[in-house]
């Protein structure tokens, strides 16, 4: 009986927890307007008033963020290292030759139309760098394990 009560409480909690994530209609409308050809959209999470949706566009996996009013906030697409602009590749070869590239993303937002985020690892040390297409460092985060 106690097991049954515990299972019922767990199911009730799960239903409540998943029911708390509701995407505003304006965010959905903004998404539809920005990405009319999007395939298989799945709203994944919300953080600080931004709602994130994963979908396919032109065969690529995209994650985009929209605020409660439906305004596009940002987007990111995972890409191969080889797809980076030559200027960014040169900086990586020069300044991060002893690092292993973990992943690369192409970023966009209303403020920065195109940027590239590269995660680099080196024995207990991780660096994430945002580059302009011209190879300029826009932002850098460092983390020690």
N, C-alpha and C positions, 0 to 999 in steps of 0.2 A: 504494500500500500504506500509506504514511504517512497519507494522507487517511482511509482506511478505519479505521485504528487510532485516529485522532483522533476520528472520528465515533462509534466504539464507546465510547471513553472518555467522550465527552460524554453519550451516551445512558445509560451506566451511572451517571454523576454525577447526571443529572436524575432518574433513577429513585430513587436514594438520597436526594436532596434532598427529593423529594416524599413519599417514604416516611417521612421523619422527622416529619411532621405527622400525629399520630394523636390523635383526640379521645377523651378518656376516656368510657367508657360512662356514668359518673355524670353528666357534663356533658350528654350527650345526653338522659339520663332527666330531669334537672332542666329542660332546655329543653322537653321534651314535656309535663311537668307544668305549667309556667308558661304555655306557649303551645300548648294542645292544638289550636287551629284554625289554626295556622301553615301557610302554603302555601310550597312550594318552598324549604325550608331549605338553605342552603349554608354549611358551616363554612369560614371564610375564613382565619383566622390565630389565633395565640396569642401573648400577650405577658405576661410576669410572672405566669404561672400562670392567666391568664384566656383562655378560648377564645371567639372571636367568631363569631356566626352571622348571616347576612343572610337575611331571609325576608319574606314578605308577610303582613299581618294587616289585615283590614278594608280591603283595597285599598291600603294604604300600605306602603312599604318600611321595614323596621325592621332595626336592627342591635342585637343583645343580647350580653352577655357573661356567661359562667358559669365558676365556678372548677372545679378538678379534682374537687371533691366534689359538684358539681352545684348549688351555691348560686348563685342569680341575683345578679349584681354590678351590672349597669346595662343601660340601653336608650336608644336615640336614634332619632328619626324626623325626617326633613327635612320642614319645613313652609314655607308662604308667610309673608312678612312680615305680610300682612294677618291671619294667624291668631294673631298675638301678642296677648296681653291688652292692653287699652287702657292700663293703667299702664306697661307696657314700651314701648309705642309712644310715649307722652308723653316718657319719658326719652330715647328715641332722637331724637325731634324737638328736644328741648331741648339735650341734651348732645352729640349726634353729627350735627347738621344738615348739616355739611360733608363727611360720610362717605357712601360708597355701601355699601349692604348687599350683601355677597357671598352669604351663605347664612344660614339660620336652622334650628335644630334644637330639638326638644322633648326634654329629657332626663329620665330617671327612674332612681332607685336606691333601695335600702332606706333609706338615710340621708336622701335628698332626693327625695320622691315626684314633684315636678314642678319643673323649672327650664327656662329657655330660654337657649340659647347662640347669640349673634349674632356673625358675622364681619363687620367693617367695614373698608373700604379707603379710603385717601386718599393718592394720589401717593407711593408708596414707604413707606407707613406702614400697618400692619395692626393692628387691635385686635380681640381676641376677648373678649366679655363674657358672663358667666353672670348671668342675672337670676332673681329670684323672680317668681312670678306677680303680686306687688304692685309690681314695678318696682325692687326693691332690688338693688343690685349685690352678687353673691355672690363673684365672682372676676373678675379682669381680667388679660389677657395682652397685652403690647404687643411689636411687632416692627417693626424698620426694615429695608427692603430694601437 
